[in-house]
């Protein structure tokens, strides 16, 4: 579980609060989240929130920190490979395409298979739409590194002949391929869409869609 691993240095009470807070912030946003509801879900006294985090903003700040940490751990290898491709004298277009697919496939799997990851993604998406004072941490730690990597890989995959505006636009479109999985989750009319049996099929659809954008 993502939040369990990310919070392994917290006390059990603090961890329970953070798990409940992740649910509440993903569901209601920073503005709409209620600390009493977080305390209820966590099974702790409301005063514990102030004791451990100083209040709602303190909990939210910690959730953002854990989200950034989780992203860095999961994407470290991909971002490292992207830098290697960028540093190459003759970067491979095929290698750039493959890495783009692997990055998107990883994000899709996290969004549909791990509830905590999907909640983190929802918080990130909401911050992009309605930035709070925590947005800069998300921008510096997640959005900018991802955008720079995807933009650079798109440019190479297209032969390096795109303008910066075209690179930025295609990078946003590439990243947008997995947004529906984040917002809709893994269900349709109460039925699970993606299972272990058909995951490969969805990955193929993802790859076909990426090929269209890079054509």
N, C-alpha and C positions, 0 to 999 in steps of 0.2 A: 504494500500500500504506500502510495507516494508520501502522504503526510506523515505516516508512521516513521518512514525512513528519514524524512527531512527533519522531523521533530525529535529524533532519538535522544538528543541531549536535554530536552525539556523534562520537567517533572510530569508525572501522570496527569495531574490536575491541569497543568498548562496545556498539555497535549490534547486532553479532552476538550478544553475551551477552543483550541485552534481548529480541531476537527469540526466542531459545531459552528464555529465562525466561518469556516470555508463554505459550509452549506448555506449559511445565512447570507453571506456576501454574494455568492454566486446566484442566489435566488432573488435577492432584493437590492443589491448594490450597497455601497458605503452609506449613502444617504438614507436608504430605506431599511437597512439592517437594524435590528433591535437587540440591545445588549441583554435584556431580560429573556428574550427568546433564545439567545446564545447560551445563557446560563442554564435555562431549562433543558435545552438539548444536551448540554454537557453534564447535567446532573450535579451542578455545583451551586453554591450560594452566589448571588449576584455580586457581592462584595469581592469575590475572588477575581473577577475581571479587572477591577481597579488594582488589586494587590499584585497581580502578575503582569498586567499590561498597561495599567494607567487609564484604561477606558477604551472606547470603541476605536478611536484612531490608532491607538497603540496596537491593538489586535490586528487591525487592517494592515498596518505597516509591517508587522511580522509576517502576515500571510503573503504580502508582496515580496518580502525578502526570501521566503521559502520558495515562492514561485520562480523567482529569478535563479536561485540556487539549483532548483530542479532542472530548469532549462539548460543551465550551463553544464550540468552533469550529463544530461541525455544527449546534448548536441555537440559536446566538446570534440568528439571524433569527426563529425561531419564538418564543423567549422575549420578544424585543422586540415582536413583534406582539401577543402575549398581554397585555403591559403596556399597549399602546395600547388594546386592547379593554377592559381593566379600568378605564382612565382615562376612557372614553367616558361621557357622561351617559346615553345610551340605547344600551347595548351590544347588538349584533346577535346574536340566538340562532343564526342561520344561519352567521354568520361564526365564531362560537365552535365550532360543530359542524365546519365545514370545517377550521379550524386543528387541532382534535383529530385529525381523520382524517389530515391531512398529517404531523403529528408521529408518529403511530403508523405510517403508511406508510413514513416515513423510517427508523424504527427497525427495521421488518420487513425492509426492503431491506438495511440494514446487517448485520442478523443472518444473513441467508441468502446474501448476495452477496459479502460481504467477510469472509474467515476471521478476520482480525485483530480486526475489530469483534466478531464472535461470541465470540471468546476473552475480550475485555474484558468483554462482557456476562456471561459465565459467572463471571468473577471478581467482578463487582458482585453478582450473585445469591448467590454463596457468602458474600460478606461480609454480606449481609442476613441469611442464615441462621445463619452462624457468625462474628460480628464479631471482627475483630482490632483491634490498636491503630491500624490505618490506616482504620478504618471512618468516623471523624469527617471525614476528608478527602473520602470518597465521599459522605457525607451532606450536607456543606456544599456540595460542588461539583457533585453530580449529582442525588442523590435528592430533596433538599428543593426545589431549583429546579423539577425536573420535577413533583413532587407538587403544589407550589403552583400551577404553571401549569395542570396538568390539572384540579385541584380547582376552581380559579376558572372555567375554561372549562366544566366540567360544570355548575357552579352557574348560569352564565349560560344555557347550552343548555337547562337545565330550567326556565328562567323565574325563577330566584332564589328559589324557594319551598321549598328543601330545608334541613333542619337541617344543622349542621356535621358531625354524625355520618353523615348520609346522603351528604353531599358526599364525605367521606373514604372511605366504603365504595364509592361508585360510581367514585371516582377510582382506587381500587385495582383494581376490576374492569375499568375501561377499560384501564389499564396492563397488566393481565394478559392482554389479548387477544393480545399478541405474545410472551408468555413461551414458549408451545409452540415457536415458531420458533427461539428462542434455545437451548432445551434439546435439541430433536430435530435441529437443524441443517436441512440442506436435502436430506436423504436418507431414504428408506424402503425397507428391504430392499435397500440398495445402489443404489437407483434415485433419480435426482434428481427432487424433487417440483416445485420451482419453476424455470422456465426463462424466457427472454426471451419465448417464445411465450405462456406462460400467466400471466405476472406480473399482467396486468390482471385476470384471473379471480380471483386471490387477493386483490387489492386490493378487488375488489367484495365478496368474502366478508367481508373485514375491515370494510368500510363497512357492510354489512348487520348485522354483529354489533354495531358501534358504535351503529347506529340503534336496535337492540333495547334496549341499555342506557340510551339517552337517551330512550326512549319515555315 
